Amino acid sequence: MNQLLKDLLLAYKYGVKTLYYHNTRDGAEDVQGDLEEVVETADSDCEGGACKI
C-alpha cells in the first residue's frame, strides 16, 4: 500500500493524466506457461493460384 501511494504521488508530481493502465505490485507472477500453444494449418485447396475465402 505504501508503494502504491508513492507511485500515485510521483505520478501527480510529473503530471501523469491517468493511472488507468498502472500495474500494481500485487506479488503475482506473470507466468503464462499453462497456456496452450495454438497451431494453425494451411489449407491445400488452392489450386492454380485461386484460393477460396
PDBQT receptor file of N, H, CA, C and O in Angstrom, charges set to zero:
ATOM      1  N   MET A   1       0.829  -1.188   0.000  1.00  0.00    +0.000 N 
ATOM      2  CA  MET A   1       0.000   0.000   0.000  1.00  0.00    +0.000 C 
ATOM      3  C   MET A   1       0.873   1.251   0.000  1.00  0.00    +0.000 C 
ATOM      4  O   MET A   1       0.560   2.240  -0.662  1.00  0.00    +0.000 OA
ATOM      5  N   ASN A   2       1.954   1.194   0.738  1.00  0.00    +0.000 N 
ATOM      6  H   ASN A   2       2.208   0.390   1.276  1.00  0.00    +0.000 HD
ATOM      7  CA  ASN A   2       2.870   2.322   0.818  1.00  0.00    +0.000 C 
ATOM      8  C   ASN A   2       3.464   2.645  -0.553  1.00  0.00    +0.000 C 
ATOM      9  O   ASN A   2       3.539   3.807  -0.951  1.00  0.00    +0.000 OA
ATOM     10  N   GLN A   3       3.884   1.601  -1.266  1.00  0.00    +0.000 N 
ATOM     11  H   GLN A   3       3.823   0.656  -0.942  1.00  0.00    +0.000 HD
ATOM     12  CA  GLN A   3       4.485   1.785  -2.586  1.00  0.00    +0.000 C 
ATOM     13  C   GLN A   3       3.463   2.343  -3.577  1.00  0.00    +0.000 C 
ATOM     14  O   GLN A   3       3.807   3.159  -4.433  1.00  0.00    +0.000 OA
ATOM     15  N   LEU A   4       2.214   1.906  -3.464  1.00  0.00    +0.000 N 
ATOM     16  H   LEU A   4       1.934   1.244  -2.769  1.00  0.00    +0.000 HD
ATOM     17  CA  LEU A   4       1.163   2.392  -4.349  1.00  0.00    +0.000 C 
ATOM     18  C   LEU A   4       0.933   3.886  -4.159  1.00  0.00    +0.000 C 
ATOM     19  O   LEU A   4       0.751   4.621  -5.130  1.00  0.00    +0.000 OA
ATOM     20  N   LEU A   5       0.942   4.328  -2.919  1.00  0.00    +0.000 N 
ATOM     21  H   LEU A   5       1.090   3.732  -2.130  1.00  0.00    +0.000 HD
ATOM     22  CA  LEU A   5       0.772   5.754  -2.641  1.00  0.00    +0.000 C 
ATOM     23  C   LEU A   5       1.968   6.564  -3.135  1.00  0.00    +0.000 C 
ATOM     24  O   LEU A   5       1.802   7.677  -3.634  1.00  0.00    +0.000 OA
ATOM     25  N   LYS A   6       3.161   6.013  -2.998  1.00  0.00    +0.000 N 
ATOM     26  H   LYS A   6       3.296   5.109  -2.593  1.00  0.00    +0.000 HD
ATOM     27  CA  LYS A   6       4.349   6.699  -3.517  1.00  0.00    +0.000 C 
ATOM     28  C   LYS A   6       4.262   6.850  -5.030  1.00  0.00    +0.000 C 
ATOM     29  O   LYS A   6       4.587   7.904  -5.577  1.00  0.00    +0.000 OA
ATOM     30  N   ASP A   7       3.820   5.787  -5.701  1.00  0.00    +0.000 N 
ATOM     31  H   ASP A   7       3.556   4.931  -5.256  1.00  0.00    +0.000 HD
ATOM     32  CA  ASP A   7       3.662   5.851  -7.153  1.00  0.00    +0.000 C 
ATOM     33  C   ASP A   7       2.610   6.875  -7.556  1.00  0.00    +0.000 C 
ATOM     34  O   ASP A   7       2.781   7.589  -8.544  1.00  0.00    +0.000 OA
ATOM     35  N   LEU A   8       1.530   6.948  -6.799  1.00  0.00    +0.000 N 
ATOM     36  H   LEU A   8       1.391   6.368  -5.997  1.00  0.00    +0.000 HD
ATOM     37  CA  LEU A   8       0.465   7.906  -7.082  1.00  0.00    +0.000 C 
ATOM     38  C   LEU A   8       0.963   9.341  -6.945  1.00  0.00    +0.000 C 
ATOM     39  O   LEU A   8       0.698  10.179  -7.807  1.00  0.00    +0.000 OA
ATOM     40  N   LEU A   9       1.682   9.622  -5.867  1.00  0.00    +0.000 N 
ATOM     41  H   LEU A   9       1.897   8.942  -5.167  1.00  0.00    +0.000 HD
ATOM     42  CA  LEU A   9       2.205  10.971  -5.661  1.00  0.00    +0.000 C 
ATOM     43  C   LEU A   9       3.261  11.336  -6.700  1.00  0.00    +0.000 C 
ATOM     44  O   LEU A   9       3.335  12.484  -7.138  1.00  0.00    +0.000 OA
ATOM     45  N   LEU A  10       4.069  10.369  -7.090  1.00  0.00    +0.000 N 
ATOM     46  H   LEU A  10       4.009   9.437  -6.734  1.00  0.00    +0.000 HD
ATOM     47  CA  LEU A  10       5.070  10.615  -8.124  1.00  0.00    +0.000 C 
ATOM     48  C   LEU A  10       4.400  10.910  -9.469  1.00  0.00    +0.000 C 
ATOM     49  O   LEU A  10       4.866  11.759 -10.229  1.00  0.00    +0.000 OA
ATOM     50  N   ALA A  11       3.315  10.210  -9.753  1.00  0.00    +0.000 N 
ATOM     51  H   ALA A  11       2.936   9.521  -9.136  1.00  0.00    +0.000 HD
ATOM     52  CA  ALA A  11       2.579  10.447 -10.996  1.00  0.00    +0.000 C 
ATOM     53  C   ALA A  11       1.979  11.851 -11.009  1.00  0.00    +0.000 C 
ATOM     54  O   ALA A  11       2.030  12.538 -12.029  1.00  0.00    +0.000 OA
ATOM     55  N   TYR A  12       1.416  12.274  -9.891  1.00  0.00    +0.000 N 
ATOM     56  H   TYR A  12       1.375  11.716  -9.062  1.00  0.00    +0.000 HD
ATOM     57  CA  TYR A  12       0.881  13.632  -9.808  1.00  0.00    +0.000 C 
ATOM     58  C   TYR A  12       1.987  14.669  -9.947  1.00  0.00    +0.000 C 
ATOM     59  O   TYR A  12       1.773  15.722 -10.548  1.00  0.00    +0.000 OA
ATOM     60  N   LYS A  13       3.153  14.388  -9.406  1.00  0.00    +0.000 N 
ATOM     61  H   LYS A  13       3.327  13.533  -8.918  1.00  0.00    +0.000 HD
ATOM     62  CA  LYS A  13       4.285  15.317  -9.487  1.00  0.00    +0.000 C 
ATOM     63  C   LYS A  13       4.695  15.546 -10.933  1.00  0.00    +0.000 C 
ATOM     64  O   LYS A  13       4.978  16.674 -11.336  1.00  0.00    +0.000 OA
ATOM     65  N   TYR A  14       4.725  14.457 -11.719  1.00  0.00    +0.000 N 
ATOM     66  H   TYR A  14       4.495  13.540 -11.392  1.00  0.00    +0.000 HD
ATOM     67  CA  TYR A  14       5.149  14.565 -13.113  1.00  0.00    +0.000 C 
ATOM     68  C   TYR A  14       3.998  14.858 -14.070  1.00  0.00    +0.000 C 
ATOM     69  O   TYR A  14       4.217  14.944 -15.279  1.00  0.00    +0.000 OA
ATOM     70  N   GLY A  15       2.792  15.013 -13.563  1.00  0.00    +0.000 N 
ATOM     71  H   GLY A  15       2.615  14.943 -12.581  1.00  0.00    +0.000 HD
ATOM     72  CA  GLY A  15       1.667  15.411 -14.396  1.00  0.00    +0.000 C 
ATOM     73  C   GLY A  15       1.068  14.295 -15.230  1.00  0.00    +0.000 C 
ATOM     74  O   GLY A  15       0.538  14.545 -16.312  1.00  0.00    +0.000 OA
ATOM     75  N   VAL A  16       1.145  13.064 -14.739  1.00  0.00    +0.000 N 
ATOM     76  H   VAL A  16       1.575  12.860 -13.859  1.00  0.00    +0.000 HD
ATOM     77  CA  VAL A  16       0.551  11.944 -15.464  1.00  0.00    +0.000 C 
ATOM     78  C   VAL A  16      -0.964  12.127 -15.469  1.00  0.00    +0.000 C 
ATOM     79  O   VAL A  16      -1.566  12.372 -14.423  1.00  0.00    +0.000 OA
ATOM     80  N   LYS A  17      -1.578  12.009 -16.641  1.00  0.00    +0.000 N 
ATOM     81  H   LYS A  17      -1.089  11.809 -17.490  1.00  0.00    +0.000 HD
ATOM     82  CA  LYS A  17      -3.006  12.266 -16.772  1.00  0.00    +0.000 C 
ATOM     83  C   LYS A  17      -3.862  11.176 -16.136  1.00  0.00    +0.000 C 
ATOM     84  O   LYS A  17      -4.869  11.477 -15.496  1.00  0.00    +0.000 OA
ATOM     85  N   THR A  18      -3.474   9.919 -16.303  1.00  0.00    +0.000 N 
ATOM     86  H   THR A  18      -2.656   9.674 -16.822  1.00  0.00    +0.000 HD
ATOM     87  CA  THR A  18      -4.292   8.829 -15.784  1.00  0.00    +0.000 C 
ATOM     88  C   THR A  18      -3.410   7.681 -15.313  1.00  0.00    +0.000 C 
ATOM     89  O   THR A  18      -2.304   7.481 -15.815  1.00  0.00    +0.000 OA
ATOM     90  N   LEU A  19      -3.908   6.947 -14.362  1.00  0.00    +0.000 N 
ATOM     91  H   LEU A  19      -4.806   7.109 -13.954  1.00  0.00    +0.000 HD
ATOM     92  CA  LEU A  19      -3.226   5.743 -13.895  1.00  0.00    +0.000 C 
ATOM     93  C   LEU A  19      -4.056   4.512 -14.246  1.00  0.00    +0.000 C 
ATOM     94  O   LEU A  19      -3.964   3.479 -13.581  1.00  0.00    +0.000 OA
ATOM     95  N   TYR A  20      -4.865   4.631 -15.294  1.00  0.00    +0.000 N 
ATOM     96  H   TYR A  20      -4.939   5.470 -15.834  1.00  0.00    +0.000 HD
ATOM     97  CA  TYR A  20      -5.750   3.540 -15.694  1.00  0.00    +0.000 C 
ATOM     98  C   TYR A  20      -4.971   2.286 -16.047  1.00  0.00    +0.000 C 
ATOM     99  O   TYR A  20      -5.393   1.179 -15.715  1.00  0.00    +0.000 OA
ATOM    100  N   TYR A  21      -3.841   2.447 -16.716  1.00  0.00    +0.000 N 
ATOM    101  H   TYR A  21      -3.497   3.347 -16.987  1.00  0.00    +0.000 HD
ATOM    102  CA  TYR A  21      -3.050   1.303 -17.147  1.00  0.00    +0.000 C 
ATOM    103  C   TYR A  21      -1.923   0.971 -16.168  1.00  0.00    +0.000 C 
ATOM    104  O   TYR A  21      -1.014   0.213 -16.504  1.00  0.00    +0.000 OA
ATOM    105  N   HIS A  22      -1.978   1.521 -14.991  1.00  0.00    +0.000 N 
ATOM    106  H   HIS A  22      -2.716   2.137 -14.718  1.00  0.00    +0.000 HD
ATOM    107  CA  HIS A  22      -0.937   1.310 -13.990  1.00  0.00    +0.000 C 
ATOM    108  C   HIS A  22      -1.017  -0.109 -13.446  1.00  0.00    +0.000 C 
ATOM    109  O   HIS A  22      -2.072  -0.538 -12.980  1.00  0.00    +0.000 OA
ATOM    110  N   ASN A  23       0.081  -0.831 -13.504  1.00  0.00    +0.000 N 
ATOM    111  H   ASN A  23       0.938  -0.482 -13.883  1.00  0.00    +0.000 HD
ATOM    112  CA  ASN A  23       0.134  -2.189 -12.973  1.00  0.00    +0.000 C 
ATOM    113  C   ASN A  23       0.528  -2.134 -11.508  1.00  0.00    +0.000 C 
ATOM    114  O   ASN A  23       1.554  -1.553 -11.155  1.00  0.00    +0.000 OA
ATOM    115  N   THR A  24      -0.274  -2.730 -10.672  1.00  0.00    +0.000 N 
ATOM    116  H   THR A  24      -1.108  -3.202 -10.959  1.00  0.00    +0.000 HD
ATOM    117  CA  THR A  24       0.041  -2.753  -9.252  1.00  0.00    +0.000 C 
ATOM    118  C   THR A  24       0.980  -3.904  -8.947  1.00  0.00    +0.000 C 
ATOM    119  O   THR A  24       0.979  -4.926  -9.633  1.00  0.00    +0.000 OA
ATOM    120  N   ARG A  25       1.766  -3.727  -7.925  1.00  0.00    +0.000 N 
ATOM    121  H   ARG A  25       1.767  -2.898  -7.368  1.00  0.00    +0.000 HD
ATOM    122  CA  ARG A  25       2.703  -4.767  -7.495  1.00  0.00    +0.000 C 
ATOM    123  C   ARG A  25       1.991  -5.638  -6.467  1.00  0.00    +0.000 C 
ATOM    124  O   ARG A  25       2.117  -5.411  -5.263  1.00  0.00    +0.000 OA
ATOM    125  N   ASP A  26       1.254  -6.622  -6.932  1.00  0.00    +0.000 N 
ATOM    126  H   ASP A  26       1.152  -6.806  -7.910  1.00  0.00    +0.000 HD
ATOM    127  CA  ASP A  26       0.471  -7.457  -6.026  1.00  0.00    +0.000 C 
ATOM    128  C   ASP A  26       1.168  -8.754  -5.653  1.00  0.00    +0.000 C 
ATOM    129  O   ASP A  26       0.596  -9.575  -4.936  1.00  0.00    +0.000 OA
ATOM    130  N   GLY A  27       2.388  -8.952  -6.124  1.00  0.00    +0.000 N 
ATOM    131  H   GLY A  27       2.852  -8.284  -6.706  1.00  0.00    +0.000 HD
ATOM    132  CA  GLY A  27       3.129 -10.150  -5.781  1.00  0.00    +0.000 C 
ATOM    133  C   GLY A  27       2.851 -11.323  -6.692  1.00  0.00    +0.000 C 
ATOM    134  O   GLY A  27       3.466 -12.378  -6.539  1.00  0.00    +0.000 OA
ATOM    135  N   ALA A  28       1.942 -11.168  -7.634  1.00  0.00    +0.000 N 
ATOM    136  H   ALA A  28       1.442 -10.310  -7.759  1.00  0.00    +0.000 HD
ATOM    137  CA  ALA A  28       1.628 -12.255  -8.563  1.00  0.00    +0.000 C 
ATOM    138  C   ALA A  28       2.706 -12.325  -9.638  1.00  0.00    +0.000 C 
ATOM    139  O   ALA A  28       3.258 -11.307 -10.056  1.00  0.00    +0.000 OA
ATOM    140  N   GLU A  29       2.991 -13.539 -10.070  1.00  0.00    +0.000 N 
ATOM    141  H   GLU A  29       2.543 -14.366  -9.730  1.00  0.00    +0.000 HD
ATOM    142  CA  GLU A  29       3.981 -13.724 -11.126  1.00  0.00    +0.000 C 
ATOM    143  C   GLU A  29       3.295 -13.706 -12.487  1.00  0.00    +0.000 C 
ATOM    144  O   GLU A  29       2.119 -14.052 -12.601  1.00  0.00    +0.000 OA
ATOM    145  N   ASP A  30       4.024 -13.306 -13.503  1.00  0.00    +0.000 N 
ATOM    146  H   ASP A  30       4.979 -13.024 -13.410  1.00  0.00    +0.000 HD
ATOM    147  CA  ASP A  30       3.494 -13.280 -14.859  1.00  0.00    +0.000 C 
ATOM    148  C   ASP A  30       3.811 -14.586 -15.562  1.00  0.00    +0.000 C 
ATOM    149  O   ASP A  30       4.533 -14.603 -16.559  1.00  0.00    +0.000 OA
ATOM    150  N   VAL A  31       3.281 -15.661 -15.050  1.00  0.00    +0.000 N 
ATOM    151  H   VAL A  31       2.694 -15.647 -14.240  1.00  0.00    +0.000 HD
ATOM    152  CA  VAL A  31       3.545 -16.983 -15.611  1.00  0.00    +0.000 C 
ATOM    153  C   VAL A  31       2.456 -17.311 -16.615  1.00  0.00    +0.000 C 
ATOM    154  O   VAL A  31       1.269 -17.295 -16.290  1.00  0.00    +0.000 OA
ATOM    155  N   GLN A  32       2.870 -17.606 -17.833  1.00  0.00    +0.000 N 
ATOM    156  H   GLN A  32       3.834 -17.619 -18.097  1.00  0.00    +0.000 HD
ATOM    157  CA  GLN A  32       1.917 -17.975 -18.870  1.00  0.00    +0.000 C 
ATOM    158  C   GLN A  32       2.265 -19.336 -19.444  1.00  0.00    +0.000 C 
ATOM    159  O   GLN A  32       1.922 -19.629 -20.589  1.00  0.00    +0.000 OA
ATOM    160  N   GLY A  33       2.933 -20.164 -18.676  1.00  0.00    +0.000 N 
ATOM    161  H   GLY A  33       3.212 -19.927 -17.745  1.00  0.00    +0.000 HD
ATOM    162  CA  GLY A  33       3.346 -21.478 -19.136  1.00  0.00    +0.000 C 
ATOM    163  C   GLY A  33       2.196 -22.456 -19.272  1.00  0.00    +0.000 C 
ATOM    164  O   GLY A  33       2.316 -23.468 -19.963  1.00  0.00    +0.000 OA
ATOM    165  N   ASP A  34       1.073 -22.160 -18.611  1.00  0.00    +0.000 N 
ATOM    166  H   ASP A  34       0.976 -21.338 -18.050  1.00  0.00    +0.000 HD
ATOM    167  CA  ASP A  34      -0.047 -23.086 -18.669  1.00  0.00    +0.000 C 
ATOM    168  C   ASP A  34      -0.954 -22.854 -19.877  1.00  0.00    +0.000 C 
ATOM    169  O   ASP A  34      -1.913 -23.600 -20.074  1.00  0.00    +0.000 OA
ATOM    170  N   LEU A  35      -0.669 -21.842 -20.683  1.00  0.00    +0.000 N 
ATOM    171  H   LEU A  35       0.110 -21.237 -20.523  1.00  0.00    +0.000 HD
ATOM    172  CA  LEU A  35      -1.468 -21.584 -21.877  1.00  0.00    +0.000 C 
ATOM    173  C   LEU A  35      -1.128 -22.589 -22.966  1.00  0.00    +0.000 C 
ATOM    174  O   LEU A  35       0.028 -22.977 -23.132  1.00  0.00    +0.000 OA
ATOM    175  N   GLU A  36      -2.136 -22.998 -23.696  1.00  0.00    +0.000 N 
ATOM    176  H   GLU A  36      -3.076 -22.682 -23.562  1.00  0.00    +0.000 HD
ATOM    177  CA  GLU A  36      -1.926 -23.959 -24.770  1.00  0.00    +0.000 C 
ATOM    178  C   GLU A  36      -1.349 -23.265 -26.000  1.00  0.00    +0.000 C 
ATOM    179  O   GLU A  36      -1.648 -22.103 -26.274  1.00  0.00    +0.000 OA
ATOM    180  N   GLU A  37      -0.535 -23.986 -26.716  1.00  0.00    +0.000 N 
ATOM    181  H   GLU A  37      -0.292 -24.930 -26.493  1.00  0.00    +0.000 HD
ATOM    182  CA  GLU A  37       0.048 -23.457 -27.938  1.00  0.00    +0.000 C 
ATOM    183  C   GLU A  37      -0.924 -23.695 -29.087  1.00  0.00    +0.000 C 
ATOM    184  O   GLU A  37      -1.403 -24.813 -29.278  1.00  0.00    +0.000 OA
ATOM    185  N   VAL A  38      -1.216 -22.648 -29.850  1.00  0.00    +0.000 N 
ATOM    186  H   VAL A  38      -0.827 -21.740 -29.696  1.00  0.00    +0.000 HD
ATOM    187  CA  VAL A  38      -2.152 -22.737 -30.966  1.00  0.00    +0.000 C 
ATOM    188  C   VAL A  38      -1.361 -22.975 -32.243  1.00  0.00    +0.000 C 
ATOM    189  O   VAL A  38      -0.434 -22.232 -32.564  1.00  0.00    +0.000 OA
ATOM    190  N   VAL A  39      -1.739 -24.015 -32.959  1.00  0.00    +0.000 N 
ATOM    191  H   VAL A  39      -2.492 -24.619 -32.698  1.00  0.00    +0.000 HD
ATOM    192  CA  VAL A  39      -1.079 -24.342 -34.215  1.00  0.00    +0.000 C 
ATOM    193  C   VAL A  39      -2.122 -24.282 -35.319  1.00  0.00    +0.000 C 
ATOM    194  O   VAL A  39      -3.127 -24.992 -35.279  1.00  0.00    +0.000 OA
ATOM    195  N   GLU A  40      -1.871 -23.421 -36.309  1.00  0.00    +0.000 N 
ATOM    196  H   GLU A  40      -1.055 -22.844 -36.341  1.00  0.00    +0.000 HD
ATOM    197  CA  GLU A  40      -2.798 -23.299 -37.430  1.00  0.00    +0.000 C 
ATOM    198  C   GLU A  40      -2.238 -24.061 -38.620  1.00  0.00    +0.000 C 
ATOM    199  O   GLU A  40      -1.039 -24.020 -38.895  1.00  0.00    +0.000 OA
ATOM    200  N   THR A  41      -3.117 -24.750 -39.314  1.00  0.00    +0.000 N 
ATOM    201  H   THR A  41      -4.091 -24.783 -39.091  1.00  0.00    +0.000 HD
ATOM    202  CA  THR A  41      -2.697 -25.474 -40.507  1.00  0.00    +0.000 C 
ATOM    203  C   THR A  41      -3.239 -24.768 -41.736  1.00  0.00    +0.000 C 
ATOM    204  O   THR A  41      -4.357 -24.253 -41.727  1.00  0.00    +0.000 OA
ATOM    205  N   ALA A  42      -2.453 -24.751 -42.773  1.00  0.00    +0.000 N 
ATOM    206  H   ALA A  42      -1.545 -25.169 -42.780  1.00  0.00    +0.000 HD
ATOM    207  CA  ALA A  42      -2.863 -24.114 -44.024  1.00  0.00    +0.000 C 
ATOM    208  C   ALA A  42      -3.645 -25.113 -44.866  1.00  0.00    +0.000 C 
ATOM    209  O   ALA A  42      -3.307 -26.295 -44.927  1.00  0.00    +0.000 OA
ATOM    210  N   ASP A  43      -4.694 -24.619 -45.511  1.00  0.00    +0.000 N 
ATOM    211  H   ASP A  43      -4.968 -23.659 -45.462  1.00  0.00    +0.000 HD
ATOM    212  CA  ASP A  43      -5.480 -25.473 -46.396  1.00  0.00    +0.000 C 
ATOM    213  C   ASP A  43      -4.741 -25.674 -47.707  1.00  0.00    +0.000 C 
ATOM    214  O   ASP A  43      -4.096 -24.758 -48.218  1.00  0.00    +0.000 OA
ATOM    215  N   SER A  44      -4.841 -26.869 -48.239  1.00  0.00    +0.000 N 
ATOM    216  H   SER A  44      -5.365 -27.613 -47.824  1.00  0.00    +0.000 HD
ATOM    217  CA  SER A  44      -4.192 -27.156 -49.522  1.00  0.00    +0.000 C 
ATOM    218  C   SER A  44      -5.209 -27.135 -50.659  1.00  0.00    +0.000 C 
ATOM    219  O   SER A  44      -5.030 -27.826 -51.662  1.00  0.00    +0.000 OA
ATOM    220  N   ASP A  45      -6.280 -26.344 -50.509  1.00  0.00    +0.000 N 
ATOM    221  H   ASP A  45      -6.425 -25.782 -49.694  1.00  0.00    +0.000 HD
ATOM    222  CA  ASP A  45      -7.331 -26.275 -51.520  1.00  0.00    +0.000 C 
ATOM    223  C   ASP A  45      -7.073 -25.200 -52.567  1.00  0.00    +0.000 C 
ATOM    224  O   ASP A  45      -7.948 -24.920 -53.386  1.00  0.00    +0.000 OA
ATOM    225  N   CYS A  46      -5.899 -24.600 -52.556  1.00  0.00    +0.000 N 
ATOM    226  H   CYS A  46      -5.189 -24.828 -51.890  1.00  0.00    +0.000 HD
ATOM    227  CA  CYS A  46      -5.595 -23.533 -53.508  1.00  0.00    +0.000 C 
ATOM    228  C   CYS A  46      -4.916 -24.142 -54.736  1.00  0.00    +0.000 C 
ATOM    229  O   CYS A  46      -3.715 -24.411 -54.735  1.00  0.00    +0.000 OA
ATOM    230  N   GLU A  47      -5.703 -24.348 -55.765  1.00  0.00    +0.000 N 
ATOM    231  H   GLU A  47      -6.679 -24.129 -55.766  1.00  0.00    +0.000 HD
ATOM    232  CA  GLU A  47      -5.155 -24.905 -56.996  1.00  0.00    +0.000 C 
ATOM    233  C   GLU A  47      -5.104 -23.824 -58.061  1.00  0.00    +0.000 C 
ATOM    234  O   GLU A  47      -6.085 -23.109 -58.267  1.00  0.00    +0.000 OA
ATOM    235  N   GLY A  48      -4.007 -23.702 -58.717  1.00  0.00    +0.000 N 
ATOM    236  H   GLY A  48      -3.211 -24.283 -58.549  1.00  0.00    +0.000 HD
ATOM    237  CA  GLY A  48      -3.873 -22.735 -59.800  1.00  0.00    +0.000 C 
ATOM    238  C   GLY A  48      -3.794 -21.300 -59.322  1.00  0.00    +0.000 C 
ATOM    239  O   GLY A  48      -4.026 -20.385 -60.113  1.00  0.00    +0.000 OA
ATOM    240  N   GLY A  49      -3.477 -21.070 -58.066  1.00  0.00    +0.000 N 
ATOM    241  H   GLY A  49      -3.289 -21.813 -57.424  1.00  0.00    +0.000 HD
ATOM    242  CA  GLY A  49      -3.311 -19.712 -57.558  1.00  0.00    +0.000 C 
ATOM    243  C   GLY A  49      -4.589 -19.074 -57.061  1.00  0.00    +0.000 C 
ATOM    244  O   GLY A  49      -4.539 -17.964 -56.531  1.00  0.00    +0.000 OA
ATOM    245  N   ALA A  50      -5.747 -19.732 -57.210  1.00  0.00    +0.000 N 
ATOM    246  H   ALA A  50      -5.788 -20.634 -57.640  1.00  0.00    +0.000 HD
ATOM    247  CA  ALA A  50      -7.017 -19.170 -56.745  1.00  0.00    +0.000 C 
ATOM    248  C   ALA A  50      -7.424 -19.880 -55.460  1.00  0.00    +0.000 C 
ATOM    249  O   ALA A  50      -7.556 -21.104 -55.435  1.00  0.00    +0.000 OA
ATOM    250  N   CYS A  51      -7.616 -19.128 -54.420  1.00  0.00    +0.000 N 
ATOM    251  H   CYS A  51      -7.508 -18.134 -54.440  1.00  0.00    +0.000 HD
ATOM    252  CA  CYS A  51      -7.999 -19.710 -53.136  1.00  0.00    +0.000 C 
ATOM    253  C   CYS A  51      -9.406 -19.264 -52.769  1.00  0.00    +0.000 C 
ATOM    254  O   CYS A  51      -9.830 -18.162 -53.116  1.00  0.00    +0.000 OA
ATOM    255  N   LYS A  52     -10.113 -20.120 -52.074  1.00  0.00    +0.000 N 
ATOM    256  H   LYS A  52      -9.768 -21.015 -51.792  1.00  0.00    +0.000 HD
ATOM    257  CA  LYS A  52     -11.448 -19.749 -51.612  1.00  0.00    +0.000 C 
ATOM    258  C   LYS A  52     -11.334 -19.046 -50.262  1.00  0.00    +0.000 C 
ATOM    259  O   LYS A  52     -10.415 -19.302 -49.484  1.00  0.00    +0.000 OA
ATOM    260  N   ILE A  53     -12.257 -18.184 -50.012  1.00  0.00    +0.000 N 
ATOM    261  H   ILE A  53     -13.003 -17.975 -50.643  1.00  0.00    +0.000 HD
ATOM    262  CA  ILE A  53     -12.254 -17.409 -48.774  1.00  0.00    +0.000 C 
ATOM    263  C   ILE A  53     -13.172 -18.069 -47.773  1.00  0.00    +0.000 C 
ATOM    264  O   ILE A  53     -13.320 -17.578 -46.654  1.00  0.00    +0.000 OA
TER     265      ILE A  53
